[in-house]
Amino acid sequence: RPGYAPSIIPRQLMRKVKESPTPVVNSGPQRKWMQLRCGNAPLRRVAWYDNCPDSALDKLLRTACRIGIETEYLLCEKGGLPLAVSSSLPTAQTYELVPTVRRASALEVAKAAEAGLSVPGADAVVVVDPVSTGAVVAHQAVHRMGLQVICVWSESIPEELKGFVAHGMGISHAGVLSHEVGEVAKTAAAVRAIGANVVACIVGCETGVSLGDALAEALQLPGNGTLKSGLRRNKYAQAEAVRSAGLEAPFQMQVDSIEGVEAFLAAWSPSPYRAVVKPVEGAGSDGVSICDSRDGVVAAYRALEGTKNVLGLTNYSVLLQEYLAGDEYVVDTVSRDGVHKCVALWKYDKRVYNGAPVVYYGMQLLAIDSEPRLAEMVGYTASVLDALGIRHGCCHTEIMLVERGPVLVEVNCRIHGGEGTWAPMAEAALGYSAVTAMLDCYLDPAAFADLPVVPSDFSVHVMEAKLRSPVAGVLKSINEERWLAITRLSSFKSACVMVSVGQPIAKTIDACSASGNVNLQHESLEVLRRDYAAFHELVEAGLFEVH
């Protein structure tokens, strides 16, 4: 046809193409590249040619990350698994370069502790608000890891909370700093001025979450950054971010006026009526009300409006949520470079007590295969952490398992509280706890890489049982006969009694007003459950007498 030129290859030419030898491929050195993450500094890109000496690649990595020849380091893939530095590494990968931590020996730690000093010459970690379990983390950083600890008090922590350190958990700090509002650069400069090589910034308590994000970023240490910091304290914002990620979340409104309450009541009207009223930024079930009427919601809002919560924060707004009917669980996780590992699954036992709706009676540590939907819950939690931008450190996530699946209650972007009394139980059952795992995730990437993804294969079964008081006043006595019966339970392991004769005791209405706890541990789950029931019968019979 006019204008049409068919593409035809003559048979003779085709034969020649088929018979022609295979083209010679250039066998010269292959050019490769990698991206390097060093703390929170911007990613660095380096290139090399295959078969270059390993020493040359080592020098390249040190120069790119400004690490001196005297400092040892690990080159880790995502999740912390160390790799050998070799030109045979695959191209186009992202790795983390982690300087190894300079630790003091056990003898040096003991001598420093005896003298009331921090460990000289060792690297340091910053712990923001080292109280409750944060004090346990700081203690282990010194006595298990051989490091110095710099205490930084956030602007949010009440003065009276600074002494919330369990007996035997006190340490000598390399420095103690008090942060001022809006002065992150000043606080970071003060940390550097102490002169220690700081290798991690860890959050010890809920009050320190926001400062922990900002200070880690300012010090260019591994952290979660400040871009999504607002989601990590505000429970309303958390749930909305989770909903936006396509995950299940409770129906809710954040209100700061009675008009807002009325809007919630107009939008939420289940039958029978139930709703939850709680602080937007709180902890330990403080200020939580479960309301079974519309008038109850209004009354609970008015009771919270403008008050201070257990963390010393003013309740400028209040969170109103649907009531989630089901069992409540805790998923404790530790993350490194966006790799999330579930280090404990706890099932809560909460009941009505002293007229309060959510009083802790105890909790049980669960293996991943002990209930059919736990794996689903862990996967849901990992997606929640991704939605909140969590890449490093501990999270204590509370989940309700309801008919439609796991639904977020809240994420506490710090380690499980309660003074860490649960940690020895977890270590007895699993060989590790959230405390040890968090230190490993910041300071020992190889140890973190070795951690299981989920808890399983228990050595023993464990439960925590809470001491609670139906009375308030000055404690006159603890019933010796009933206390002796508790200590003689087959599974009794240890006790932490938070009250003493001659001192005030409060009625237990939440986690913060509990009178202490008892750790139960046994090879037999049947024995453990029997002892847990017997413990609560003894507590109900009455332990405390007041003036």
C-alpha positions as CSV (number, residue, x, y, z in Angstrom):
1,R,0.0,0.0,0.0
2,P,1.2,3.6,-0.6
3,G,3.2,4.9,2.4
4,Y,3.4,1.5,4.1
5,A,6.8,-0.2,4.5
6,P,6.6,-3.6,6.1
7,S,9.3,-4.7,8.4
8,I,10.7,-7.8,6.8
9,I,13.9,-9.5,7.7
10,P,15.3,-11.7,4.9
11,R,15.9,-15.4,5.9
12,Q,19.6,-15.1,5.2
13,L,20.0,-12.2,7.6
14,M,17.9,-13.9,10.3
15,R,20.1,-16.9,10.0
16,K,23.2,-14.7,10.5
17,V,21.6,-13.1,13.6
18,K,20.9,-16.5,15.2
19,E,24.3,-17.8,14.5
20,S,26.1,-14.7,15.8
21,P,28.1,-15.2,19.0
22,T,26.6,-14.0,22.4
23,P,27.6,-10.3,23.1
24,V,30.5,-9.9,25.5
25,V,29.3,-8.4,28.8
26,N,31.7,-5.9,30.4
27,S,33.2,-7.9,33.3
28,G,34.7,-4.8,35.0
29,P,34.0,-3.8,38.6
30,Q,30.3,-3.2,39.4
31,R,29.4,0.2,40.9
32,K,27.2,-0.1,44.0
33,W,25.7,2.3,46.4
34,M,23.9,2.4,49.8
35,Q,22.1,4.8,52.1
36,L,23.3,5.2,55.6
37,R,21.2,6.1,58.7
38,C,23.2,7.5,61.6
39,G,20.9,8.3,64.5
40,N,18.4,11.0,63.4
41,A,20.8,12.7,61.0
42,P,19.8,13.0,57.4
43,L,20.4,9.9,55.3
44,R,23.8,9.8,53.7
45,R,24.5,8.1,50.4
46,V,27.8,6.5,49.5
47,A,29.1,4.5,46.5
48,W,31.8,2.0,45.9
49,Y,33.0,-0.5,43.3
50,D,32.7,-4.2,43.9
51,N,36.0,-5.9,44.9
52,C,37.3,-2.8,46.6
53,P,39.2,-3.6,49.9
54,D,36.9,-3.9,52.9
55,S,39.2,-1.5,54.7
56,A,38.5,1.1,52.0
57,L,34.7,0.6,52.5
58,D,35.2,0.9,56.2
59,K,37.0,4.2,55.8
60,L,34.2,5.4,53.5
61,L,31.5,4.6,56.1
62,R,33.4,6.2,58.9
63,T,34.0,9.4,57.0
64,A,30.4,9.6,55.8
65,C,29.1,9.2,59.4
66,R,31.9,11.1,61.1
67,I,33.0,8.2,63.2
68,G,36.7,8.2,64.3
69,I,39.0,5.3,63.8
70,E,39.0,4.6,67.6
71,T,35.2,3.9,67.7
72,E,33.9,0.5,66.8
73,Y,30.5,0.3,65.1
74,L,28.0,-2.2,63.7
75,L,26.5,-2.0,60.2
76,C,22.9,-3.2,60.6
77,E,20.0,-4.0,58.3
78,K,16.5,-2.9,59.2
79,G,15.6,-4.4,62.6
80,G,19.1,-4.4,64.0
81,L,20.8,-7.5,62.5
82,P,24.5,-6.7,62.1
83,L,26.2,-7.4,58.8
84,A,29.9,-7.8,57.8
85,V,31.3,-4.7,56.1
86,S,32.2,-6.1,52.7
87,S,32.2,-4.8,49.1
88,S,30.0,-7.8,48.2
89,L,27.0,-6.2,50.0
90,P,24.1,-5.8,47.6
91,T,23.5,-2.4,46.0
92,A,20.7,0.1,46.6
93,Q,20.1,-0.9,50.2
94,T,19.6,1.3,53.4
95,Y,21.6,0.4,56.4
96,E,22.0,1.8,59.9
97,L,25.5,2.5,61.2
98,V,25.5,2.1,65.0
99,P,28.6,3.0,67.1
100,T,29.1,0.4,69.8
101,V,28.4,1.6,73.3
102,R,31.3,2.2,75.7
103,R,30.4,0.4,78.9
104,A,31.9,0.3,82.3
105,S,32.7,-3.0,84.0
106,A,30.5,-4.4,86.8
107,L,33.3,-3.6,89.2
108,E,33.5,0.0,88.0
109,V,29.7,0.3,88.3
110,A,29.8,-1.1,91.9
111,K,32.6,1.2,93.0
112,A,30.8,4.3,91.5
113,A,27.5,3.3,93.2
114,E,29.3,2.9,96.5
115,A,30.8,6.3,96.2
116,G,27.5,7.9,95.1
117,L,28.9,8.8,91.6
118,S,28.0,8.1,88.0
119,V,30.2,5.7,86.1
120,P,33.2,7.7,84.7
121,G,34.2,7.2,81.1
122,A,31.1,5.3,80.0
123,D,28.7,6.5,77.4
124,A,25.4,8.1,78.6
125,V,21.7,7.8,78.0
126,V,19.2,10.6,78.7
127,V,16.1,9.5,80.5
128,V,13.3,12.1,80.4
129,D,11.3,11.9,83.6
130,P,12.9,8.8,85.2
131,V,10.1,7.8,87.5
132,S,7.9,4.7,88.0
133,T,9.2,2.1,85.4
134,G,11.4,4.9,84.0
135,A,13.4,4.7,87.2
136,V,13.8,0.9,86.6
137,V,15.0,1.6,83.1
138,A,17.6,4.1,84.4
139,H,18.7,1.6,87.1
140,Q,19.2,-1.1,84.5
141,A,21.0,1.3,82.2
142,V,23.6,1.7,84.9
143,H,23.7,-1.8,86.5
144,R,23.0,-4.0,83.5
145,M,24.5,-1.9,80.6
146,G,27.3,-0.1,82.5
147,L,26.3,3.4,81.3
148,Q,25.8,6.8,82.7
149,V,22.3,8.3,83.0
150,I,21.4,12.0,82.6
151,C,18.1,12.9,84.1
152,V,16.0,15.5,82.3
153,W,12.8,16.7,84.0
154,S,10.1,17.8,81.6
155,E,8.1,21.0,82.1
156,S,5.0,18.8,82.6
157,I,6.0,16.6,85.5
158,P,4.6,17.6,88.9
159,E,7.2,18.1,91.7
160,E,5.6,15.5,93.8
161,L,5.9,12.9,91.1
162,K,9.7,13.2,90.9
163,G,10.1,11.1,94.0
164,F,8.1,8.2,92.6
165,V,11.0,5.8,92.5
166,A,10.7,2.3,94.0
167,H,13.0,1.3,96.9
168,G,16.4,0.2,95.6
169,M,15.9,1.8,92.2
170,G,17.7,5.1,93.0
171,I,20.9,5.9,91.1
172,S,23.5,8.7,90.9
173,H,23.0,10.7,87.7
174,A,25.7,12.1,85.5
175,G,23.6,15.3,85.4
176,V,20.1,16.5,86.4
177,L,18.5,19.1,84.1
178,S,15.1,20.9,84.2
179,H,13.6,21.7,80.8
180,E,11.8,25.0,80.3
181,V,8.9,25.4,77.9
182,G,10.0,26.1,74.4
183,E,13.7,25.8,75.2
184,V,14.6,22.5,73.5
185,A,17.8,23.8,71.9
186,K,18.9,25.2,75.3
187,T,18.2,21.8,77.0
188,A,20.1,19.9,74.2
189,A,23.0,22.3,74.7
190,A,22.9,21.6,78.4
191,V,23.0,17.9,77.8
192,R,26.0,18.2,75.6
193,A,27.7,20.5,78.1
194,I,27.8,17.6,80.6
195,G,30.6,16.2,78.5
196,A,29.4,12.6,78.2
197,N,28.9,10.9,74.8
198,V,25.1,10.5,74.7
199,V,23.9,7.5,72.8
200,A,20.2,7.4,73.4
201,C,17.3,9.6,74.6
202,I,14.6,7.5,76.4
203,V,11.2,8.4,77.7
204,G,10.6,7.3,81.3
205,C,7.0,8.5,82.0
206,E,4.0,9.8,80.2
207,T,4.8,13.4,81.1
208,G,8.0,13.1,79.1
209,V,6.7,11.9,75.8
210,S,6.6,15.2,73.9
211,L,10.0,16.4,75.2
212,G,11.5,13.0,74.5
213,D,10.5,13.3,70.8
214,A,11.9,16.9,70.6
215,L,15.1,16.2,72.5
216,A,16.0,13.1,70.6
217,E,15.5,15.1,67.4
218,A,17.7,18.0,68.7
219,L,20.5,15.6,69.7
220,Q,20.2,13.7,66.4
221,L,19.6,10.5,68.2
222,P,17.2,7.7,67.2
223,G,13.6,8.7,67.9
224,N,10.1,9.2,66.5
225,G,10.6,12.8,65.4
226,T,8.3,15.7,66.1
227,L,6.1,15.7,63.0
228,K,3.5,13.5,64.7
229,S,4.2,14.3,68.3
230,G,0.7,15.7,68.8
231,L,-0.8,12.3,68.2
232,R,1.3,10.7,70.9
233,R,-0.3,12.3,73.9
234,N,-3.8,13.4,72.7
235,K,-6.0,10.3,72.8
236,Y,-8.6,11.9,70.5
237,A,-6.0,12.7,67.8
238,Q,-4.7,9.1,68.1
239,A,-8.0,7.5,67.3
240,E,-8.7,9.9,64.4
241,A,-5.3,9.1,62.9
242,V,-6.0,5.4,63.3
243,R,-9.4,5.9,61.6
244,S,-7.8,7.8,58.8
245,A,-5.4,4.9,58.2
246,G,-8.4,2.7,57.6
247,L,-8.3,0.9,61.0
248,E,-11.1,0.3,63.5
249,A,-11.5,3.2,66.0
250,P,-14.2,4.2,68.5
251,F,-16.8,6.8,67.8
252,Q,-15.8,9.9,69.7
253,M,-15.8,13.6,70.2
254,Q,-13.3,16.0,71.9
255,V,-15.3,18.7,73.7
256,D,-14.5,21.8,75.7
257,S,-18.0,23.1,76.4
258,I,-21.4,21.9,77.4
259,E,-22.5,22.6,73.8
260,G,-20.0,20.0,72.6
261,V,-21.4,17.5,75.1
262,E,-24.9,18.1,73.7
263,A,-23.6,17.5,70.2
264,F,-22.1,14.2,71.3
265,L,-25.4,13.2,72.9
266,A,-27.3,14.0,69.8
267,A,-24.9,11.9,67.7
268,W,-24.5,8.9,70.0
269,S,-27.6,7.3,71.4
270,P,-27.2,3.5,71.8
271,S,-29.8,1.5,73.6
272,P,-29.1,0.6,76.4
273,Y,-27.1,3.8,76.8
274,R,-23.4,3.6,77.7
275,A,-20.6,6.0,77.0
276,V,-17.1,6.8,78.3
277,V,-15.9,10.1,79.6
278,K,-12.2,10.6,80.3
279,P,-9.3,13.1,80.1
280,V,-7.8,13.7,76.6
281,E,-4.3,13.4,78.1
282,G,-4.3,11.1,81.2
283,A,-2.9,7.8,82.6
284,G,-3.8,5.0,85.0
285,S,-7.6,5.2,84.5
286,D,-7.5,8.6,86.3
287,G,-10.8,10.5,85.7
288,V,-12.4,7.8,83.6
289,S,-16.2,7.4,83.9
290,I,-18.5,4.9,82.3
291,C,-21.9,6.5,82.1
292,D,-25.2,4.7,81.6
293,S,-27.3,7.8,80.9
294,R,-27.1,11.1,79.1
295,D,-27.3,12.9,82.4
296,G,-24.3,10.9,83.6
297,V,-22.3,12.0,80.6
298,V,-23.0,15.7,81.4
299,A,-22.2,15.2,85.1
300,A,-18.9,13.4,84.3
301,Y,-17.9,16.2,81.9
302,R,-18.6,18.8,84.5
303,A,-16.6,16.8,87.1
304,L,-13.5,16.8,84.8
305,E,-13.7,20.3,83.2
306,G,-10.8,22.5,84.2
307,T,-9.4,20.0,86.8
308,K,-5.9,18.6,87.0
309,N,-5.3,15.0,86.2
310,V,-2.9,12.6,87.9
311,L,0.0,13.8,85.7
312,G,-0.6,17.4,86.9
313,L,-2.0,18.5,83.5
314,T,-5.2,20.7,83.3
315,N,-8.1,19.0,81.6
316,Y,-8.9,21.8,79.1
317,S,-11.0,19.5,77.0
318,V,-12.6,16.1,77.6
319,L,-12.9,13.0,75.5
320,L,-16.3,11.4,75.0
321,Q,-16.3,7.9,73.4
322,E,-18.6,5.0,72.7
323,Y,-18.4,2.3,75.3
324,L,-16.6,-0.8,73.9
325,A,-18.0,-4.0,75.3
326,G,-15.4,-6.8,75.4
327,D,-12.2,-7.9,77.0
328,E,-9.3,-5.4,77.4
329,Y,-5.7,-6.2,76.6
330,V,-2.3,-4.6,76.7
331,V,0.1,-5.0,73.8
332,D,3.5,-4.0,74.9
333,T,5.9,-3.3,72.0
334,V,9.4,-2.3,71.4
335,S,10.4,-0.8,68.0
336,R,13.7,-0.2,66.3
337,D,13.9,1.5,62.9
338,G,10.2,0.8,62.3
339,V,10.4,-2.9,63.1
340,H,7.8,-3.6,65.8
341,K,8.2,-6.5,68.2
342,C,5.5,-7.5,70.7
343,V,7.3,-8.2,74.0
344,A,4.3,-8.9,76.1
345,L,0.5,-9.5,75.9
346,W,-1.4,-8.8,79.1
347,K,-5.1,-9.4,79.7
348,Y,-6.6,-7.0,82.1
349,D,-9.0,-7.8,84.9
350,K,-11.0,-4.6,85.6
351,R,-14.1,-4.4,87.8
352,V,-16.4,-2.0,89.6
353,Y,-15.0,-1.3,93.0
354,N,-15.8,1.5,95.6
355,G,-18.3,2.8,93.0
356,A,-15.5,3.4,90.4
357,P,-16.0,1.6,87.1
358,V,-12.5,0.6,86.0
359,V,-10.5,-0.6,89.0
360,Y,-7.6,-2.9,88.2
361,Y,-7.9,-6.3,89.9
362,G,-4.9,-7.7,88.0
363,M,-3.6,-8.9,84.7
364,Q,-2.3,-12.1,83.2
365,L,0.6,-12.6,80.7
366,L,-0.5,-14.4,77.6
367,A,1.4,-16.4,75.0
368,I,0.4,-15.6,71.4
369,D,-1.4,-18.9,70.9
370,S,-3.3,-18.9,74.2
371,E,-6.4,-17.2,72.6
372,P,-7.5,-17.3,68.9
373,R,-7.5,-13.6,68.1
374,L,-4.2,-12.5,69.7
375,A,-2.2,-12.6,66.5
376,E,-4.9,-10.4,64.8
377,M,-4.6,-8.0,67.7
378,V,-0.8,-7.8,67.4
379,G,-1.1,-7.1,63.7
380,Y,-3.7,-4.4,64.3
381,T,-1.4,-2.8,67.0
382,A,1.6,-2.7,64.6
383,S,-0.6,-0.9,62.0
384,V,-1.7,1.6,64.8
385,L,2.0,2.3,65.6
386,D,2.7,3.0,61.9
387,A,-0.2,5.4,61.8
388,L,1.3,7.3,64.7
389,G,4.7,7.4,63.2
390,I,6.3,5.2,65.9
391,R,9.7,3.9,64.8
392,H,11.8,3.7,68.0
393,G,11.2,2.8,71.6
394,C,8.4,1.4,73.8
395,C,4.7,1.7,73.5
396,H,2.0,0.5,75.9
397,T,-1.1,0.0,73.8
398,E,-4.5,-0.7,75.3
399,I,-7.0,-2.6,73.0
400,M,-10.6,-3.7,73.4
401,L,-11.4,-7.0,71.7
402,V,-15.1,-6.5,70.6
403,E,-17.4,-8.2,68.2
404,R,-16.1,-6.3,65.2
405,G,-12.4,-7.0,66.1
406,P,-9.7,-5.2,68.0
407,V,-10.4,-1.5,68.6
408,L,-7.9,1.0,70.1
409,V,-8.5,2.4,73.5
410,E,-5.2,4.4,73.6
411,V,-1.5,4.2,72.9
412,N,0.8,5.3,75.6
413,C,4.0,6.1,73.8
414,R,6.3,5.1,76.6
415,I,7.0,1.9,78.6
416,H,4.4,0.1,80.7
417,G,4.0,1.9,84.1
418,G,3.2,0.5,87.5
419,E,6.8,0.9,88.7
420,G,7.9,-2.0,86.6
421,T,6.9,-4.6,89.2
422,W,5.7,-6.8,86.3
423,A,9.1,-6.9,84.7
424,P,10.6,-9.8,86.8
425,M,7.5,-11.8,86.0
426,A,7.9,-11.3,82.3
427,E,11.6,-12.2,82.6
428,A,10.7,-15.4,84.5
429,A,8.3,-16.5,81.8
430,L,10.1,-15.2,78.6
431,G,13.7,-14.5,79.5
432,Y,13.2,-10.8,78.7
433,S,10.8,-7.9,79.5
434,A,9.9,-4.6,78.0
435,V,12.6,-3.0,80.2
436,T,15.4,-5.1,78.9
437,A,14.1,-5.0,75.3
438,M,13.9,-1.3,75.3
439,L,17.5,-0.9,76.4
440,D,18.5,-3.4,73.7
441,C,16.6,-1.6,71.0
442,Y,18.5,1.6,71.7
443,L,21.9,0.2,72.7
444,D,22.4,-3.3,71.4
445,P,20.9,-3.8,67.9
446,A,22.1,-7.5,67.7
447,A,20.2,-8.3,70.9
448,F,17.1,-6.6,69.6
449,A,17.4,-8.5,66.3
450,D,17.4,-11.8,68.3
451,L,14.2,-11.0,70.2
452,P,11.1,-13.0,69.1
453,V,8.5,-11.1,67.2
454,V,5.7,-12.3,69.6
455,P,5.8,-13.9,73.1
456,S,5.6,-17.7,73.2
457,D,7.0,-20.8,74.9
458,F,6.6,-19.7,78.6
459,S,8.8,-21.2,81.2
460,V,6.2,-20.4,83.9
461,H,2.8,-18.8,84.0
462,V,2.4,-15.4,85.7
463,M,-0.2,-13.0,86.9
464,E,-0.2,-9.7,88.8
465,A,-2.9,-9.3,91.5
466,K,-3.7,-5.8,92.8
467,L,-4.1,-4.9,96.5
468,R,-7.0,-2.5,97.0
469,S,-8.6,-0.7,99.9
470,P,-12.3,-0.2,100.6
471,V,-11.4,2.4,103.3
472,A,-9.6,5.7,103.6
473,G,-7.9,7.3,106.6
474,V,-4.7,6.6,108.5
475,L,-3.6,3.0,108.3
476,K,-3.9,1.4,111.8
477,S,-3.0,-2.2,110.9
478,I,-2.7,-4.8,108.1
479,N,-4.5,-8.1,109.0
480,E,-1.7,-10.4,109.7
481,E,-3.6,-13.7,109.3
482,R,-4.9,-12.8,105.9
483,W,-1.6,-11.4,104.7
484,L,0.2,-14.5,105.9
485,A,-2.4,-16.6,103.9
486,I,-1.5,-14.5,100.8
487,T,2.2,-15.1,101.2
488,R,1.6,-18.9,101.6
489,L,-0.2,-19.2,98.3
490,S,1.6,-21.8,96.1
491,S,2.3,-19.3,93.4
492,F,3.2,-16.3,95.6
493,K,6.5,-14.8,94.3
494,S,6.8,-11.3,95.6
495,A,4.8,-8.3,96.9
496,C,5.0,-4.5,96.6
497,V,3.0,-2.9,99.3
498,M,2.5,0.8,98.7
499,V,1.0,1.6,102.2
500,S,2.4,1.5,105.7
501,V,1.0,1.7,109.2
502,G,0.7,5.3,110.5
503,Q,0.5,6.7,107.0
504,P,-2.6,7.8,104.9
505,I,-4.3,5.2,102.8
506,A,-6.8,6.1,100.0
507,K,-9.9,4.2,98.8
508,T,-8.9,2.4,95.6
509,I,-10.7,3.9,92.7
510,D,-8.1,3.6,89.9
511,A,-4.6,2.3,89.2
512,C,-3.0,5.2,90.9
513,S,-4.8,4.6,94.2
514,A,-4.1,0.9,94.4
515,S,-2.5,-0.2,97.7
516,G,0.2,-2.4,96.0
517,N,0.4,-5.6,94.1
518,V,1.4,-9.3,94.4
519,N,3.2,-11.2,91.8
520,L,2.1,-14.8,91.3
521,Q,4.1,-17.4,89.3
522,H,3.7,-21.1,88.8
523,E,4.4,-23.9,86.3
524,S,0.7,-24.8,86.4
525,L,-1.9,-22.4,85.0
526,E,-4.6,-24.2,87.0
527,V,-2.8,-23.5,90.3
528,L,-2.1,-19.9,89.2
529,R,-5.8,-19.2,88.5
530,R,-6.9,-20.9,91.8
531,D,-4.4,-18.8,93.8
532,Y,-5.5,-15.6,92.0
533,A,-9.1,-16.3,93.0
534,A,-8.1,-17.0,96.6
535,F,-6.0,-13.8,96.7
536,H,-9.1,-11.7,95.8
537,E,-11.2,-13.5,98.4
538,L,-8.7,-12.6,101.1
539,V,-8.6,-9.0,99.9
540,E,-12.4,-8.8,99.9
541,A,-12.5,-10.1,103.4
542,G,-10.5,-7.0,104.5
543,L,-6.8,-6.4,104.9
544,F,-6.7,-2.8,106.1
545,E,-7.9,-1.2,109.3
546,V,-7.8,2.6,109.6
547,H,-8.2,5.2,112.4
